[in-house]
Amino acid sequence: MTIDRRMHEPADCEAASREGPAPGIMVLVPESAPPPMRQPDDVWAMIVTEVDIAGDDGAPERPGEVTWFSGAWVTRQPPADGLYDGDLVVRLVPRADPACALPDSHGTDVEMLLARRGRWQQVADNWPALVAPTAAAVMTLHNDATEKLGLA
């Protein structure tokens, strides 16, 4: 499954992967450098430009694996309607928990916001709610693959 929001136009993701990312696009998966743990001071968020999950594209040996994930920093909050409706942004903010023993450079809180019906809506308000749907999807894909291969 490929979702591509780059420039808000349909894209040939296979061609885009061969050509490399467009200027200003940061590739997070496949990982070529450690991912950012903070967003730069002069940006509002990272807009998710493309996500590719193995399984629906003829790669059954890796179902559910993230094969491509990219985004671009945006300096100002865009309107949540029209051209941006359906866009997803990720905000990397300092940890809210002062009791956390990790240094600031090793931890971050993640906020995901979806542009929907003219508003930027928070996808989840705490990390378990944010992570649980992904965890459930990965576990389901793993169980389905295990059953298909007769390993269950």
Buried (B, 14 or more C-beta within 10 A) or exposed (E): EBEBBBEBEEBEBEEBBEEEBBEEBBBBBEEEEEEBEEBEEEBBBBBBBBBBBBBEBEEEEBBBBBBBBBBBBBEEEBEBEEEBBEBBBBBBEEEEEEEEEEEEEEBBBEBBBBBBEEEBEBBBEEEEEBEEEEEEEBEEBEEBBEEEEEEE
